[in-house]
Amino acid sequence: MKHRSRPAEQDDLLRPRLIDMIDGRHELVRLAALIDWSWFEREWAGFFLAGEGRPAIHPRLVAGLLYLQHAYGLSDEAVLARWVENPYFQHFTGEVFFQHRSPIHPSSLSRWRGRIGEEGVEWLLTKTIEAGRACGAVTPRSLAEIAVDTTVMEKAIAHPTDSRLYERARRSLVALAGKAGIALRQTYNRLSPRLAVRVGRHAHARQFRRMRKALRTLKGYTGRVLRDLGRKLGAVPEGGLRTRIEQRMALVTRLLQQTPKSPGKIYALHEPEVDCISKGKARVRYEFGTKVSIATTLAGGFVVGMRSMPGNPYDGHTLPDALQQVETLTGSCPSLAVVDRGYRGHGAHGTTVLVSGTRSGLTSRLRELLRRRSAIEPEIGHMKSDGRLARCALKGTIGDALYAVLCGCGHNIRKILAYLGALLLALLTSLIRAIVQPDHLPVTARTA
């Protein structure tokens, strides 16, 4: 059901207003005035077509919590805990009076993310770009010149090893058999965990022959449980539980049949879509997650495009989609895109693309912009260290898509807050100088 409009602001003699408790010069207060919150009320109303049921949460509350969550690197539970004790957070989300209890359960944010989808979070990113324009942090000229790069957004999974995957597969099959009331011939609940530990010890001692022998035995235990469950699956009635068992059996079958060179390998049973990506880093040879394309302005490092690219595509093949997203979010196609050498053979049209390493046919202005390409690297580092891009906590490929865009929103919010803080500091400094050193005094009197 569509959200209920907030009640009209009325005076309460016993409760002071938030606007009277907080500093109006605070960055969050000024940022809240720059964002068009009514736009979310109009557009997000289309996600609630039914007129029955409990009224939905107010869109400004959800949008504000998502902004704050990724701007300050907080989880769903942490952002609500911070909201209860921070009056600036409450004012940013549209509250009039200070609230002493959490307005929603943390699971409501998960349901809202699933409801608005990738289109809804791209609207959130668009509003941060508009807020940057309104405060002056982003200029039309800066939007025309961008840098594009890719990074890996790792998934919240353990480092994949064969022993861990075989043991977890066997354990999940035994648990599903217990829920269905199937008595297996042997569960290997005593032998298999010990054998998995032994595999790790042999690998640590570099006793690889013993390790491979123990690993084959562990794989055989999982296969026996899988075949035994398949023989007795007919006794399970049709329904959701049988569907879950069949899906898990198909996944475990893929796991047992894969080889080191198999395409589409499984690295986590709860996240089978995870890709193994090698970016040539000396400290981390392989990263397990999804590739993310990032587009930022050359001047300022403001995020104007962010999208997950499942399947580990070639960087050059992601450039046309990245430029199209930038045009959709900003309303204009960038005139110049600066990329690294991994984008050679990109095939993008309509935008001048400068590839790092180009030396011929460049003006002094283009050479200067090409040197600015590496400025996107620290921006990505800040998104991973200060934001939440380092590890995706949402499930599936749709979770990767939502999470990547929301990380871009958080980066832009931090940029705007820093710009507003610096602007206020410069204004106060100029006022103090004007008071201490009036302009009508001679220079000798001002310097005395």
C-alpha positions as CSV (number, residue, x, y, z in Angstrom):
1,M,0.0,0.0,0.0
2,K,1.2,3.5,-0.7
3,H,2.8,5.4,2.1
4,R,0.7,7.7,4.4
5,S,1.6,11.4,4.2
6,R,3.3,12.8,7.3
7,P,1.1,14.8,9.6
8,A,1.2,18.5,9.4
9,E,3.8,20.2,11.7
10,Q,2.1,21.2,14.9
11,D,3.5,22.9,17.9
12,D,4.1,20.8,21.0
13,L,4.6,22.6,24.2
14,L,6.4,19.6,25.8
15,R,8.7,18.7,22.9
16,P,11.2,21.1,21.3
17,R,11.6,21.0,17.5
18,L,14.7,19.4,16.0
19,I,15.4,22.6,14.1
20,D,15.7,24.4,17.5
21,M,18.1,21.8,18.9
22,I,20.6,21.6,16.1
23,D,23.0,23.9,14.4
24,G,21.5,25.1,11.1
25,R,25.0,25.5,9.7
26,H,25.8,21.8,10.0
27,E,26.6,20.0,6.7
28,L,23.7,17.5,7.0
29,V,21.2,20.3,7.6
30,R,22.3,22.2,4.5
31,L,22.5,19.0,2.4
32,A,18.9,18.1,3.4
33,A,17.7,21.4,1.9
34,L,19.5,20.7,-1.4
35,I,17.8,17.3,-2.1
36,D,14.3,17.2,-3.7
37,W,12.7,14.8,-1.3
38,S,9.2,15.3,-2.8
39,W,10.5,13.7,-6.0
40,F,10.9,10.3,-4.1
41,E,7.4,10.6,-2.8
42,R,6.0,11.0,-6.3
43,E,8.2,8.4,-8.2
44,W,8.4,5.7,-5.6
45,A,4.7,5.7,-5.2
46,G,4.6,3.7,-8.4
47,F,6.1,0.7,-6.6
48,F,3.0,0.4,-4.5
49,L,0.2,-0.4,-6.9
50,A,-2.1,-2.2,-4.5
51,G,-4.4,0.0,-2.3
52,E,-4.7,-2.6,0.4
53,G,-2.6,-3.5,3.4
54,R,-0.5,-1.5,5.9
55,P,0.8,1.9,4.7
56,A,4.4,1.8,3.6
57,I,7.2,3.6,5.2
58,H,7.7,7.2,4.2
59,P,10.1,7.4,1.1
60,R,12.2,10.2,2.6
61,L,13.0,8.1,5.7
62,V,14.2,5.2,3.5
63,A,16.1,7.3,1.0
64,G,17.8,9.3,3.9
65,L,18.8,6.1,5.7
66,L,20.3,4.6,2.5
67,Y,22.3,7.8,2.0
68,L,23.5,7.9,5.6
69,Q,24.3,4.2,5.6
70,H,26.7,4.3,2.7
71,A,28.1,7.7,3.5
72,Y,29.2,6.6,6.9
73,G,29.9,2.9,6.1
74,L,27.2,1.5,8.4
75,S,25.2,-1.7,8.4
76,D,21.4,-1.8,8.4
77,E,21.4,-2.2,12.2
78,A,24.1,0.3,12.9
79,V,22.5,3.1,10.9
80,L,19.3,2.8,12.8
81,A,21.1,2.7,16.1
82,R,23.0,5.9,15.1
83,W,19.7,7.4,13.9
84,V,18.2,7.1,17.4
85,E,21.0,9.0,19.1
86,N,21.8,11.5,16.4
87,P,19.4,14.5,15.9
88,Y,21.1,15.5,12.7
89,F,20.4,12.0,11.2
90,Q,16.7,12.4,12.2
91,H,16.5,15.9,10.7
92,F,18.0,14.6,7.5
93,T,15.3,12.0,7.2
94,G,12.5,14.5,7.7
95,E,11.7,14.2,11.4
96,V,10.2,17.3,13.1
97,F,10.6,16.2,16.8
98,F,13.4,14.1,18.3
99,Q,12.5,10.4,18.4
100,H,13.7,8.0,21.1
101,R,13.0,4.7,19.3
102,S,13.9,3.3,15.9
103,P,11.3,4.1,13.3
104,I,11.6,0.7,11.4
105,H,13.1,-2.7,11.7
106,P,16.4,-3.2,9.9
107,S,14.8,-5.8,7.6
108,S,12.6,-3.1,6.2
109,L,15.6,-1.6,4.4
110,S,16.2,-5.0,2.7
111,R,12.6,-5.2,1.5
112,W,12.8,-1.6,0.2
113,R,16.0,-2.3,-1.7
114,G,14.3,-5.3,-3.3
115,R,11.2,-3.3,-4.2
116,I,12.9,-0.3,-5.8
117,G,15.5,-2.3,-7.7
118,E,18.4,-1.0,-9.7
119,E,16.3,1.8,-11.3
120,G,15.3,3.1,-7.8
121,V,18.9,3.3,-6.6
122,E,20.0,5.0,-9.8
123,W,17.5,7.7,-9.0
124,L,19.2,8.1,-5.6
125,L,22.5,8.6,-7.4
126,T,20.9,11.1,-9.8
127,K,19.7,13.2,-6.8
128,T,23.2,13.3,-5.4
129,I,24.5,14.7,-8.7
130,E,21.7,17.3,-8.7
131,A,22.6,18.2,-5.1
132,G,26.2,18.6,-6.1
133,R,25.2,20.9,-8.9
134,A,23.0,23.0,-6.6
135,C,25.8,23.6,-4.0
136,G,28.5,24.1,-6.6
137,A,30.5,21.0,-5.9
138,V,29.9,19.9,-9.5
139,T,30.0,22.1,-12.6
140,P,28.6,21.4,-16.1
141,R,32.2,21.5,-17.4
142,S,33.3,18.9,-15.0
143,L,30.4,16.6,-16.0
144,A,31.7,16.7,-19.6
145,E,35.1,15.3,-18.8
146,I,35.2,12.0,-16.9
147,A,37.5,9.1,-16.1
148,V,36.3,5.5,-16.3
149,D,37.9,2.5,-14.6
150,T,36.9,-0.9,-13.2
151,T,37.5,-2.5,-9.8
152,V,36.5,-5.7,-8.0
153,M,33.8,-5.6,-5.4
154,E,34.4,-8.7,-3.3
155,K,31.6,-10.8,-2.0
156,A,31.0,-11.7,1.6
157,I,32.3,-15.3,1.2
158,A,35.1,-17.2,2.8
159,H,38.2,-18.0,0.7
160,P,37.2,-20.9,-1.4
161,T,39.0,-24.2,-0.9
162,D,37.9,-27.6,-2.1
163,S,37.9,-29.1,1.4
164,R,35.6,-26.4,2.7
165,L,33.3,-26.6,-0.2
166,Y,32.9,-30.4,-0.1
167,E,32.3,-30.3,3.7
168,R,29.7,-27.6,3.5
169,A,28.0,-29.3,0.6
170,R,27.8,-32.6,2.6
171,R,26.6,-30.8,5.7
172,S,23.8,-28.9,3.7
173,L,22.6,-32.2,2.2
174,V,22.5,-33.9,5.5
175,A,20.5,-31.0,7.0
176,L,18.0,-31.0,4.2
177,A,17.6,-34.8,4.5
178,G,16.8,-34.4,8.2
179,K,14.2,-31.8,7.5
180,A,12.5,-34.1,4.9
181,G,12.6,-37.1,7.3
182,I,15.0,-39.1,5.1
183,A,17.2,-41.6,7.0
184,L,20.6,-41.7,5.2
185,R,22.7,-44.8,5.3
186,Q,25.6,-42.8,6.6
187,T,26.0,-39.1,7.2
188,Y,29.8,-38.9,7.9
189,N,29.2,-36.3,10.5
190,R,32.1,-37.6,12.5
191,L,34.6,-38.5,9.8
192,S,34.2,-35.7,7.3
193,P,35.0,-32.7,9.6
194,R,38.1,-34.3,10.9
195,L,39.2,-35.2,7.4
196,A,38.6,-31.5,6.2
197,V,40.9,-30.3,9.0
198,R,43.5,-32.9,8.0
199,V,43.5,-31.6,4.4
200,G,44.4,-28.1,5.7
201,R,47.2,-29.5,7.9
202,H,48.7,-31.5,5.0
203,A,48.6,-28.4,2.8
204,H,50.3,-26.3,5.4
205,A,53.1,-28.9,5.8
206,R,53.4,-29.0,2.0
207,Q,52.6,-32.7,2.0
208,F,50.6,-32.5,-1.2
209,R,50.3,-36.2,-1.9
210,R,48.6,-36.8,1.4
211,M,46.5,-33.7,0.9
212,R,45.2,-35.0,-2.5
213,K,44.5,-38.4,-1.1
214,A,42.5,-37.0,1.8
215,L,40.7,-34.6,-0.6
216,R,39.6,-37.5,-2.8
217,T,38.2,-39.3,0.2
218,L,36.4,-36.2,1.4
219,K,34.9,-35.7,-2.1
220,G,33.8,-39.4,-2.0
221,Y,31.9,-38.8,1.2
222,T,30.0,-35.9,-0.3
223,G,29.2,-38.0,-3.4
224,R,27.9,-40.9,-1.4
225,V,25.5,-38.6,0.6
226,L,24.4,-37.0,-2.7
227,R,23.6,-40.4,-4.3
228,D,21.9,-41.8,-1.3
229,L,19.7,-38.7,-1.0
230,G,18.8,-38.9,-4.7
231,R,17.7,-42.6,-4.4
232,K,15.3,-41.7,-1.5
233,L,14.1,-38.4,-2.9
234,G,10.9,-40.0,-4.3
235,A,9.5,-40.3,-0.8
236,V,9.4,-36.5,-0.4
237,P,6.1,-35.0,-1.4
238,E,6.0,-32.2,-4.0
239,G,6.4,-28.8,-2.5
240,G,8.9,-26.2,-1.5
241,L,11.2,-28.5,0.5
242,R,11.6,-30.9,-2.4
243,T,12.4,-28.1,-4.7
244,R,15.0,-26.8,-2.3
245,I,16.6,-30.3,-2.1
246,E,16.6,-30.7,-5.9
247,Q,18.2,-27.3,-6.4
248,R,20.9,-28.0,-3.8
249,M,21.6,-31.5,-5.3
250,A,22.0,-29.9,-8.8
251,L,24.5,-27.3,-7.3
252,V,26.5,-30.0,-5.4
253,T,26.6,-32.1,-8.6
254,R,28.1,-29.1,-10.4
255,L,30.6,-28.7,-7.6
256,L,31.7,-32.4,-7.7
257,Q,32.1,-32.4,-11.5
258,Q,34.1,-29.2,-11.9
259,T,37.8,-29.2,-12.6
260,P,40.4,-26.5,-12.1
261,K,39.9,-25.3,-15.7
262,S,36.1,-25.6,-15.8
263,P,34.2,-22.4,-16.9
264,G,31.7,-21.0,-14.4
265,K,33.2,-22.6,-11.3
266,I,31.4,-22.5,-8.0
267,Y,33.3,-20.7,-5.3
268,A,30.5,-20.5,-2.7
269,L,27.4,-22.6,-2.3
270,H,25.3,-19.6,-1.1
271,E,26.7,-17.3,-3.9
272,P,27.2,-19.5,-7.0
273,E,27.4,-16.4,-9.3
274,V,30.7,-15.2,-7.7
275,D,33.5,-14.7,-10.3
276,C,37.2,-15.2,-9.8
277,I,38.9,-12.1,-11.1
278,S,42.6,-11.4,-11.4
279,K,43.6,-7.7,-11.6
280,G,47.4,-8.2,-11.6
281,K,47.9,-7.1,-8.0
282,A,51.0,-8.2,-6.3
283,R,49.5,-8.6,-2.9
284,V,46.2,-10.2,-4.0
285,R,46.4,-12.4,-7.0
286,Y,42.7,-13.4,-7.1
287,E,39.6,-11.6,-5.9
288,F,36.2,-13.3,-5.6
289,G,33.3,-11.0,-6.3
290,T,32.1,-9.0,-9.3
291,K,33.6,-6.4,-11.6
292,V,32.3,-2.8,-11.1
293,S,32.6,0.0,-13.7
294,I,33.1,3.4,-12.1
295,A,32.9,6.8,-13.9
296,T,34.0,9.9,-12.0
297,T,34.6,13.5,-13.0
298,L,38.2,14.4,-13.7
299,A,37.8,17.6,-11.6
300,G,36.7,16.6,-8.1
301,G,36.2,12.8,-8.4
302,F,32.4,13.0,-8.3
303,V,30.7,9.7,-9.2
304,V,28.5,10.1,-12.2
305,G,28.1,6.4,-13.1
306,M,28.5,3.1,-11.3
307,R,27.4,-0.4,-12.4
308,S,28.2,-4.0,-11.7
309,M,29.3,-6.1,-14.6
310,P,28.7,-9.8,-13.8
311,G,30.6,-12.5,-15.7
312,N,34.0,-10.7,-15.6
313,P,33.8,-9.0,-19.0
314,Y,36.7,-7.4,-20.8
315,D,37.1,-3.8,-19.6
316,G,36.8,-2.3,-23.1
317,H,33.4,-4.1,-23.6
318,T,32.0,-2.3,-20.5
319,L,32.8,1.2,-21.7
320,P,29.6,1.8,-24.0
321,D,27.3,0.7,-21.1
322,A,29.2,3.0,-18.7
323,L,28.9,6.0,-21.0
324,Q,25.2,5.3,-21.6
325,Q,24.6,5.3,-17.8
326,V,26.4,8.6,-17.4
327,E,24.3,10.1,-20.1
328,T,21.1,8.8,-18.4
329,L,22.1,10.0,-14.9
330,T,23.5,13.4,-15.8
331,G,21.2,14.3,-18.8
332,S,24.1,14.9,-21.2
333,C,26.7,12.7,-22.9
334,P,30.3,13.3,-21.8
335,S,32.5,14.8,-24.4
336,L,35.7,13.2,-23.1
337,A,36.4,10.0,-21.3
338,V,39.9,9.1,-20.1
339,V,40.7,5.4,-19.5
340,D,43.6,3.1,-18.9
341,R,45.2,0.7,-21.3
342,G,42.8,-2.1,-20.4
343,Y,40.2,-0.3,-22.5
344,R,42.0,-0.6,-25.9
345,G,39.5,-1.7,-28.6
346,H,36.5,-0.4,-26.6
347,G,34.3,0.4,-29.6
348,A,32.5,3.3,-28.0
349,H,31.1,6.1,-30.2
350,G,29.9,9.6,-29.6
351,T,32.5,10.4,-27.0
352,T,36.2,11.1,-27.4
353,V,38.1,8.4,-25.6
354,L,41.7,8.9,-24.5
355,V,43.6,5.7,-23.6
356,S,46.5,6.0,-21.2
357,G,49.8,5.8,-23.1
358,T,48.6,7.7,-26.2
359,R,51.4,10.2,-27.2
360,S,50.7,11.3,-30.8
361,G,48.1,13.9,-31.8
362,L,47.5,15.4,-28.4
363,T,47.3,19.0,-27.5
364,S,48.7,20.3,-24.2
365,R,45.2,20.4,-22.7
366,L,44.6,16.7,-23.6
367,R,47.9,15.7,-22.2
368,E,47.0,17.4,-18.9
369,L,43.7,15.6,-18.8
370,L,45.4,12.3,-19.6
371,R,47.7,12.8,-16.7
372,R,44.6,13.2,-14.5
373,R,43.4,9.7,-15.3
374,S,45.1,8.2,-12.3
375,A,43.1,10.5,-10.0
376,I,40.3,7.9,-10.1
377,E,42.4,5.4,-8.3
378,P,42.4,7.1,-4.9
379,E,38.6,7.7,-5.3
380,I,38.2,4.0,-5.6
381,G,40.4,3.5,-2.6
382,H,38.2,5.9,-0.5
383,M,35.1,4.1,-1.6
384,K,36.6,0.8,-0.3
385,S,38.1,2.2,2.9
386,D,35.6,4.9,3.9
387,G,32.6,3.5,2.2
388,R,31.4,-0.1,1.8
389,L,32.7,-1.0,-1.6
390,A,35.3,-3.4,-0.3
391,R,32.8,-6.2,0.6
392,C,29.3,-6.7,-0.8
393,A,26.8,-7.9,1.8
394,L,23.8,-8.3,-0.5
395,K,22.8,-11.6,-2.1
396,G,22.9,-12.5,-5.8
397,T,23.7,-10.5,-8.9
398,I,20.8,-8.1,-8.2
399,G,22.4,-7.4,-4.8
400,D,25.7,-6.6,-6.5
401,A,23.9,-4.1,-8.8
402,L,22.1,-2.3,-6.0
403,Y,25.2,-2.3,-3.7
404,A,27.5,-0.8,-6.3
405,V,25.2,2.1,-7.1
406,L,24.5,2.8,-3.4
407,C,28.3,2.9,-2.7
408,G,28.5,5.6,-5.4
409,C,25.7,7.5,-3.6
410,G,27.6,7.4,-0.3
411,H,30.8,8.7,-2.0
412,N,29.0,11.6,-3.5
413,I,27.3,12.4,-0.1
414,R,30.8,12.5,1.5
415,K,32.1,14.8,-1.3
416,I,29.2,17.2,-0.8
417,L,29.5,17.2,3.0
418,A,33.2,18.0,2.7
419,Y,32.5,20.8,0.2
420,L,29.9,22.4,2.4
421,G,32.2,22.2,5.4
422,A,35.1,23.8,3.5
423,L,32.7,26.4,2.2
424,L,31.5,27.4,5.6
425,L,35.0,27.4,7.0
426,A,36.1,29.8,4.2
427,L,33.1,32.0,4.8
428,L,33.8,32.2,8.6
429,T,37.5,32.9,7.9
430,S,36.7,35.8,5.6
431,L,34.3,37.3,8.1
432,I,36.9,37.1,10.9
433,R,39.5,38.7,8.7
434,A,37.0,41.5,7.7
435,I,36.3,42.1,11.4
436,V,39.9,42.0,12.6
437,Q,41.3,43.9,9.5
438,P,38.6,46.4,8.3
439,D,39.0,47.4,4.7
440,H,38.6,51.1,5.4
441,L,41.8,51.2,7.5
442,P,45.1,51.9,5.7
443,V,47.4,49.0,5.1
444,T,50.0,50.2,7.7
445,A,47.2,50.3,10.3
446,R,46.0,46.8,9.4
447,T,49.5,45.3,9.6
448,A,50.5,47.1,12.8
